[in-house]
């Protein structure tokens, strides 16, 4: 049996920039403090406190899928390695 390790990323900052959504807009939409919204945005991994419901709220705000928000190292690999 071969174990495949994948790194799960947290691309909130990139998606927020692409969609032109500010930290204030994120905080207002999620009913969280600006500090917490900033922590969510600047984290490299999914922050604590982001459960299924919160993830759904973020995806709805940004009109994205969980897969876009949480890509894996496998997503960025060449699908046809030579």
Buried (B, 14 or more C-beta within 10 A) or exposed (E): EEEEEEEEBBBBBBBBEEEEBEBEBBBEBBEBEEEBBBBBBEBEEBBEEBEEEBBEBBBEBBEBEEEBBBBEEEEEEEEEEE
